[in-house]
Amino acid sequence: MTTPAPSPDKLPRTIWYLTLTSLLTDVSSEMLINLVPLYLFNVLGVRTSVIGLIEGIAEATASLLKVFSGWQSDRTRRRKPLTVLGYGVSALAKPFFALVTTWQGVLTVRFAERIGKGIRTAPRDALIANSVQSSQRGRAFGIHRAGDTLGAFLGLGIALLIVAATQSGTTLTRETFQLATLISFIPAALAVLILLFGVRETLSTTAPTQARLPLSFRRLSPKLRAYLFIVLVFTLGNSADAFLILRAQERGLSVLGVLAMLMSFNLVYTLVSVPAGALSDRLGRRRLIIAGWAIYALIYLGFAAATDVWQIWLLYAAYGIYYGIFEGVTKALVGDLTDPAERGTAYGAYNTAIGLAALPASLIAGVLWQGIGGWMGFGASAPFLFGALMALLALVLFVTWNPQ
């Protein structure tokens, strides 16, 4: 089934249904995922190096799968089936968090949940990019990110209510984590149903060419490969946000305080995403990405130097400005640098570049913080100093990069 081409002023309903799907999925995910590092640290007594390993493997798994699912969607010219499959796998995996009592079990379920994300992301992004004109692409991705982040805000609010109703201590309990896990399945299942019955894919009328060839990064344009390298450099310092959560708790924030802090982050993220995406349509993607990475470096320097809870809270809220600028705009730039028939592969390659760096990034952060073996590391500030340094290096590379 096909939909008519979108008008210059109106976004197609595919964008809105995908946004609603992401909103509900993030209601589910954010009820749970931000509690995982606290569960590992508070309940299971796991060191940060192991938490870094778990988060790194989970994100690397998702990102490495994205290039294959993206390429497959190019090859078949069908984005929706893989998108539905990916959301379905993630939804089915989440309830199993309630059963695990070891860090190995957490890793297994986190791995399975991220497989779903790996399957869905590149076909979904290609579906968004191909559903709108170039002049609408920044706004479309901005609206999608805003919906995604609004879902995160609501999910964190639900998690906060669960924590407030089930425990009184400052650290997370097993019972609270299990209850949040089970409740999180409801919005995840609704998201799959909306995607399945609401989204109508605009099918391409032209046969793909290179997409039918064996998967190869050499087929990507040189300008896109250069951009992916710069993103990889940045991501080496962009460890999992679990470390920001642990930093907040290390500075004295309770579980309720952490969830409220994350809500403020997602509120800022939501408010910035749409204006940033629309602004990139008018001013160009490069300026917005440069601003985003500069803000990131400053925020990470702040996390390294922070001494009080209010400083952590303020920095995490400002962190939403970086996400609101960078996440949607950089995906719009990937679409600009790619032919429509190969956008699935391109978005997969973009996410694979992130995935290749995600595992070492989180491992480096965990080791810098608490060390490994008999070495005790450099302390809680070290991962954030390293992240700021890598962001500045990527910023220099990006400024000197010529996409023409």
C-alpha positions, 0 to 999 in steps of 0.5 A: 500500500502506498501513500501520496507524495507529501506536500511542501508544507505538510509532513506525511502521516508516516512521520507522525505514526513513527513518532508515536511508536517511538514515543511509546517505546521510549516510555517503556525503555526509560522506565527501565534502562536508566535503572539498570546501572543502578540495579547493577551497582546498588543491588548486585554490587558490580564494578563500573568496569563491568557496567562499562562492558555490559553497556558497551556490548549492548550498544555495539550489538545494536549498532553493528546489526543496523548496517545489515538490517539497513542494507537488507531494507535497501535490497528489498526496498521494504523498510516497514517489515524490519522496523516492526520486527525490531520493535517486537523483539525489544518489547518481548525481551524487556520482561525478562529483566525481572527474572535476572539476578546476576550481571551475566543475566543482565548482559544477556537480556540487555543484549537481546533487547538491543538486537531489536534496536539494531534490527529496527533503527536503520530501516526506520530512519530510511523510512523517515528520510524517504517519506519527506522532501530534502527541505523537510528532512531536518524538521521530520527528524526533529519531530521524531526525536522530540516524540522519542524524548517526550516518551522518555520524559513520561517513562521517567515520570512513571518510574519515579512514581514507582520508586516513590511508591515502593521504597524509601531508601536512597538506593534502588531495591530489587523489588522496585526494579522488577515492578518497573520491568513488568509495567514497561511491557505495556507501552512497548506492546502498544507501540508495536501495534501502532506501527503495524497497523498505522504506518503505510510505507511509500514504496520506491518505483525504481529498482535499486542498483548497488543495494543488490550487490554484496554489502560493502563500505567501499560503496559509500561515498568518500564524503560519507565515509569521512564523516563516519570516521569523524563520528567514530572519533567523537564516539570513542569519548562518548561512553554510555550515559550510565556513567552520568547516572552513576556520577550523579549518585556518586555526588549524592543524588538519590534514586528519586533525584536521579529520575527527576534529573533525567526528566529535566534532561528529556524535557530540554531535549524535547523542546530543542529537537524540533527547532534545531531540526528546522533550523538546520534546514535553513542554516545548514547541518554543519553549523548545528553539529559544530555547536552541538559538539562544542556544548558537549565538550563544555558539559563533560568538562563540567561533569569532571569538575562538579562538586555539588548535586545542583551542579550535576543536575544543571549540567544534565539538563544542559546535556539535553541541548546537545542531544536536541541539536545533534541527534536529529541533525546528524541523521538528516546530514546522513540522508543529505549525503546519500542516494535514496535507494541506499539510505538504509545501508548508509544509516546502518553504516552510521550506526555501525561506526557508533557501535564500533566505538561504543564498546571501547568507549564504555570500557575506557570510561569504566577502567578510567573511573575504578580501574581494573584488577588491582589498579584503582583507576583515576577516579570519577572525573577521568571518564568525563575529561577523556570525553571532552578531549575526544569531542574537541578532537572530533570538532577540529576534524569536522571543521576542516572536513569538506563535504563538497 
